[in-house]
Amino acid sequence: MSDTHIFFVADGERLEWQSWLLAASLAQAHAGQEGVHLYAYAAADWLPRVGKVTKSIYRAAGVDLRPLPEPPAWAKPYPHGNKIVAATDCRGPGRQIFLDTDMICLNPLTALSDLPGDHVAAAPEGRPTWGPDERWVRAYAHFGLPMPDARVTLLRGKRPEHVPYFNAGLVAMSDTPGPDGKRFADHWLETALDFDHNCAIANKRPWLDQITLPLTMARFGYTAHVLDESWNYSLSHRGSSIEQTPDARILHYHRCRFLEAAPQWPGIRDRFFDLLPKSHHAAARKGLANLGLSAL
């Protein structure tokens, strides 16, 4: 099995608070597994402001805190693009797995490291948040591509069939360069910048990352490895059914009230405080309360 490099962006106070729970859960889910490496990214101007709790939980979890590569010249500010920028950093050979910070890892992600180098893994989006097929026709045509025949089943509501469209909260890619010497992350950034500046189409933000993910696969010949819902299980707006949330690999909670309603929350909270040195517990409770978590 190849090495597994798992990374996230913790640029700013709120993302730092979220990253505490994510880092602890990643360390616990991969305890004792060789070849798993964890990374957090923050912009150079934020690194000196990273808090003591953050540094402590990263040390305990084995997270390597790195400066975010310099952002490109987006058409207008695009913080969501930091995930693509972070993906371009060189972490070492093996599977590269990006995670949003509002996620909890409950089970190992190492199975993704067995995928072929030309496969990019992600779970379908819940709903068609960007737009109708007419926009996708124009998006593919911008790169001289036809609409793909493949369809994915979206994961929420009536679960319609849809042109490939993925939630970019978890994206697993190879670090192996293609024939042009570029990796998937480089191709993704190149595609996103071109689409941002040169394709006159509405409502690119905040979905530019998710729009260009399948476009990048189509442009450069990558295979979409479609993950099931357990890899990116959204907790939002499930009503009373949240009480039966399955033991997924990843919980994507979006809002703190959904995480607190999930049956896994007490264990997630307790394991976090077990890992964090007690000298930081009071400050951690304050930060998590500011995030919106009350049951501490």
Secondary structure, 3 states (H helix, E strand, C coil): CCCEEEEEECCCHHHHHHHHHHHHHHHHHCCCCCCEEEEEEECCCCHHHCCHHHHHHHHHHCEEEEECCCCCCCCCCCHHHHHHHHHCCCCCCCEEEEECCCEEECCCCHHHHHCCCCEEEECECCCCCCCCHHHHHHHHHHCCCCCCCCCEECCCCCCCEECCCECCCEEEEECCCCCCCCCHHHHHHHHHHHHHHHCCCCCCCCCHHHHHHHHHHHHHCCEEEECCHHHCEECCCCHHHHHHCCCCCEEECCCHHHHHHCCCHHHHHHHHHHHCCHHHHHHHHHHHHHHCCCCC
